[in-house]
């Protein structure tokens, strides 16, 4: 699915922006704080119904407005265009897909897969396990359609089990959810594990080009002891879980360990190397998505020239050009990103929240 048309109203400093996108690469240039990143953020929000920059809705609504509106037409590879829109105030959210109101974010995410690489992407390495679980689960969700249902069942069961703990229910009542947790956890774990295994060769191919003298290893850990079933672990820890009021083991505690030359990537490499490694993880993810689904995803790359030196910039552009993605990339000056390898391309300039296509 590609973005064919985008309309933005009152999103950050973008009061009124509308444009048709290229199916190949779209370069957005302009000085800092003019709206380049906000444009990418709006595209990301249409897919994830959240920002990659802030958790506060008030940050996203233009200070002169009480709501923002995003509307897009998505290209499905034929002449068909699917409309999708989000209207958001500080108190209310409305999502429409193909002229129907929807309540599940998963519905819009499934039809509009978007990945983003931005200056804070290094947090995939430095932040807590939740960031890395989201990384894995985005990929599994888009290649294994049974994952979302299994995760919904698991999340509902763990919520009920925790509520039973906190309301002082008997151990017998608390344990009623353990079999459901175990059954869904097995499914979730198998899908996550397979995804990381399939992703690894693609990552290693990129690592050999950008970190030729380093050994990079990613290791998925499922969230409970490797030599026990989750049911056994839940039975063993139930007294402690009851005292603490939450379930301490399961897929909601999974993590992705990333090591470089045997050391944790959190402490063993520089911030610049962390940013590069996360970019490679995202690119590998986009590659696997296209291979598994036989269709492209949308890739957002914010401030690519500032994040990479000239040599690495050219290498990254060469990699992306060979991939099946629709690219939106920002830069201060259009000359900073070489678009010569793309057949389909458009260039835009942002100034004071207004977008102009460059000819």
N, C-alpha and C positions, 0 to 999 in steps of 0.2 A: 504494500500500500504506500502510495506517494502522496505528498501534499501538492494539490494542484492550485488552490486558491486560499488565501488567508485574509480575514478581516479582523482587526483589533480595535477595540474602543475602550478608552480610559484605563488601559493597563499600564501601570507605572507612569512614565512620562510620554507614553505613546497614546495621544488623545484620539487620533483617527488615522489608522494605517490600513491600506488595502493593496494587495499585489497578487499577481500570478507567478508561481514559482517554476523554475526549471526542473525537469525530471533528473538532471545530472547534478550540477553544483551551483550553489547560490552563495555569492560572496557579498557580505554586508560590511561596508567600510564606514569610517567616521571617527571623530575624536572620542576620547573617553567621556562617559556620562551623557552621551547623546541619544542612547537607546538601542545600541547594537545588541548588548546582552539581553535587554528586555524583550527584544524580538525573539531571540532563541528561547528565552524563558517562557514566552507565550505559547510557542509550539510545544515545548515540553509539558506545559500545564494542560494542554489539550489532550495529551496522551495519559498523563499520570494523575491529573487533578491535584497536583501539588507542585510546588516550586523546587528548583535545585539550589535556591539561594536563601530562602526564608521560610519559616513556619507560620508567619503572621500574615493573615489576609489583608490587614490594614496596610501592609507594606506594598501590596500589589495593586490596590485601587488608587487611581490618580487622586491627588490631594484635593482636586476641585470637584470630585465626583463621589457618588455614594455606591457605585457598582462598577464592575468591568464586564465586558462581553467579548468573547472569542468565537469566531465562526470560521469554519473551513470546509472546503470540498476536497474529498480524498479520492484519488485515482486508484482503481483496483486492477489496472492492467488491461482493461478494455475501455470502451467508450463510457462506461458507467461511472458516475461521480456520486459519492456518498456524502451527504451533508452531515456535519457534526458541529454542535455548538455548546458553549458553556456561558451561563449568566451567573455572576457571583456578587453578592453584597456581603456586608459584614455578618449578616445573620442567615442568609439564605443561599442555597446552591441549586441551580437547575441545569440538568444535562440532557441534551437531545441528540439522538443518533438516528439518522435516516427518518427524520420527522416524527420520531417516537421518544417520549420521555423515558429516561432510564434512571435507575437508582444505584446500580452496581458499577463501581469504577472499572471492574474487570471487563465489562462489556465494551467500554470505549478503549481500554488498553489493548484488548485483543485485536481490534480492527485497525489500530494506529500505533504500531510499535516504534518507539523513539528512544534512542540512546544519546547521552550527552557526555562530552568531555569538556571540562571547564577548570578554571584556576583552583577551585577547591576540591577537585576530584581526588587528590591525594588522601582525602579523608577515608576513602575506601580502605586504605592501609592503616592509617593512624587512629581512626575512630573505633568504636566498640563493635562487637560481633553483629549487631543489627544491620549495620551498613553492608557487611559482607553477605549476610543472609539475603538481603534485598538483591544484591548482585546475582547470587545463585538463582533466586526464585524468579527474577525477571526472565532469565534464560529458560528455566524449566517450564514456567507458565506458557511461554510462547512456542515451545516445541512438544510439550506433553499435555494434551488437553484434559487428562484425568487428574492432573496435579491440583488444580484449583478446587475441585470438589473434595478431594482428600484433605486439603488444607482447611477448608471450611469446616468439615466434620471434626478435624482435630482441634481447631481453635474453639469451636463450640464446646467440645468435651472438656478441654482444659479450663475454660472459663467457668463451667458448671462445677468442676472439681474444686477449683479455688474458692468459689462462692460457698461451697459446702464447708470447706475448712473455716472460712471467716465467720460463718454463721453458727459455728459450734456443733455441726452435725456429727453423728456417730461415725466411727471408722467404717462401719459396714456401709453406710450411705455414701460416704466419701469414695469408697472403693468401687461403687457402681459404674464409675466412668473409666476404670482402668483398662478393661478389655477393649473399649472403643478407642482409647488413646493408643493402645498397643497396635491394634489393627491398622489404624490410619498412619501411625508413625512408620510402620514397616514400608508402606507404600510411598510415603513422602521421602524416606531415607533412600529407597532404591532409585527413585527418580532423580534426586539430587546427586547421588553418587555417580550415576550413569552420566549425568550432564557434565560434571567436572571431569570425568574420564574422557568424554568426547571433546571437551574444550581444550584439554591439556596439549594435544599435538599441535593445534593451531597456535596456541600461545607460545609453545617452544619454537615453532618456526619463526615467529616474530622476534622472540628473545635472541635467537641466534644471529639476527641481523642488527639488533640495536644494543645487545649486551653480549657480544661474542665471547668475552673472557669470563663471564659470570654464569654460575649455575642457579637457575631460578626454579623453585619447587612450590607447587600449590598442593595443599593437603586438606581434603574435606573431612571434618569431624562432626559426627552426627548429633551430638548433644547428650549422649549417655554412653556408659561403658561398652567398649567394643566386644567384650566377651560375655555379655548378658543381654537377655531380651529386655525391652522396656518394661514389660509386665513385672519381671523379677526386680528391676530397679525400683519401680513404683512401690512395690510391696515392702522392699527393704527400707525405703526412705519415708514412708508415709507418716511416721510419728514426727519426724523433723519437718516435713512439709506442712503438717497440720499446725505445728507450733508457729511456723513462719507465715502461714496463710497463703502459700503459693507452691506450685509444682516445680521442683528444682531440676528435673531431667526430662528430656524429650526434644523433638525437632525444633522447638522454640528456643533452644539453647545451642543450636548448631553454630559452627564457625568455619571459616576458610583460613587456614594458616598459610602465610606466604613467606617463604624463606629465600634469601639470596646468599649463596656460598655458605649455607648452613646456619646463617644468622637470621633473626626476625627482620623482615623488611621494615618494621616499625622503627628500629633503632640501627640497623646495619647499613643503611644506604642514605644518601643525602635527600633533601626535599626535592631537588630537581630530578633525581633518579626515581624517586617515588612517583612523581608526576608522569614521567615517561613510562614507568611500569604499569601504572593504572591505565594510561592511554592504550597500551598494548593489550591489556585485559579487555578493555571495551572493544577494541578493534577485533580481537579474537571472538568476542561474543557476537558482534555483528556478522562476522564471517560464518559462524556456526548457525546463526539464525537463517541466513540466506540459503545455506546448504540444506538445512533440515526442512525449510518451508518452501524452497524454490521460488522465493520472492524477496525483494529488497526491504530493508527497514530504513528509517530516517536517522541520520547521524548529525548531531549538532556538535560543532567544535568551536568553542568560544576563545577568542584571542590566541589563535594558534601561533602567530609570529612571536608574541611575547613569551610564550611558554617554551619555545624551542630555538636552538641556534640554527643558523642557516643550513648546515649540513643535515641535521636531524629533521628540519622542516621539510626539506626536499625529499628525504626518505619517507617520511610519514605521508606526504602528498602522493608519492608514487604508490605506496601501499593502498591508500584510500581509493585512488583512481582505478585500481585493479579490482576493487570490491563492488558488489552489487548493493549500493546504498544511494540514497538521495542525500546530498551533503549540504548543510548550511554552515558556513564558516565566517567568522568575523575577523577584521583586521583594521588597524588605524588607517593605513594606506592600501589601496587595491593592488599596488605593485608588490606588496609583501607576500602575496600568495600567487604562485604560478598556476594558472588555469589552462595552459596550452594543451594539456593532455586530454581534456574533456571535450567531447563533441557537443554536448548540451550544457549550456552555462548561461547564467545571468549575473549581472553585477548591480548592486544597489548602494546608495549612499544615504546615511542617516545624519540628520542635522536638526537639533532642537526638537527631537521627537517626531520628525517628518521623514518619510521615506521617498526617495526618488530613484527610479531605475536609470542606470548609466548605459548609454548606447556605445 
